[in-house]
Amino acid sequence: MMRASNCPTKVYVNVNVKRDDKKKTLTIFDDVLKATLDQFDHESVETGNIVEQLLLQENISIVYNDRNVITKMQKLNEV
């Protein structure tokens, strides 16, 4: 047993992506969220804030692995 306050917390998001009539459900874990979203704090984050920040992303490149986990996400002008 462990106190809840001592347990590490992680955030992940499942997103539905559609491109050229192909649909995939991809998972974004907190390390990629932190690297992509400004002012991301998993301790005090609200679901609506993550959704809004992700929807506001434009011209992004997404790299995902064979387990449909996004490993890298960045703005195209940063490539």
N, C-alpha and C positions, 0 to 999 in steps of 0.2 A: 504494500500500500504506500501511497505517496500523497502528500498534500497537493491539492489542485494548484495552489500558488507556486509550487516547485516544479510542476510539469511544464515541459516545453510546449509551446503552442505553434501551430503551423496553419497556414491558410492555403487553400487551393481553389481553383475555379475551373469549372467545365464550361467550355464554349462551343457553340455550334458554328462551323465555318462552311460557307458555300462558295465554290468557285467553279465556273464552267459546268454548272448543273451537277457537280459532285459535292456531296455533303459529308462532313466528318465531325465527330465530337472529339475535341482535344482538351487536354488537361494542362493547366498552367499552375505550377507550384510556386510557393512564396519567394523562392530565390529569383525566379524570372520576373515575378510581379514587382519585386523590389528594384530590380535592375531596369524595368521598363517604366513604371509609374512614378511620377514625382510625389514626394511626401507620402510614402506608403509606410504605415506603422501597423503591423499585424496585431499589436496589443489593443489598439483602439479603433480599428477599422470597422466601418459599417458596410454591409453588403451593397447598399445602394451606391455608395461612393466608388467601390470597385467597378461596378457595372457602368456607371457614368464615365469614369476615367477610361475604361476599355472601349466604350462606344465612341468616345471622342478621338481615339487614335486614328490618324489618317496616314496613308502611304507607308504601311509597315510591312516588313518582311518577317515571316514566321518560319522557323525551322523546327520540325518535330521528328521524333524517332519512330521506330516500328511499333511502339506501344502507345502511339498517339499522345505522347507527352511533349509539350512544347519545350524545347531546350534553349531556344534563342528567339528573341523578338526585339526588333529595333526599327527605327524610322529609316526609310530608304535613303534619305539624304545624309544619313550617318554611315552608310555602308562604305 
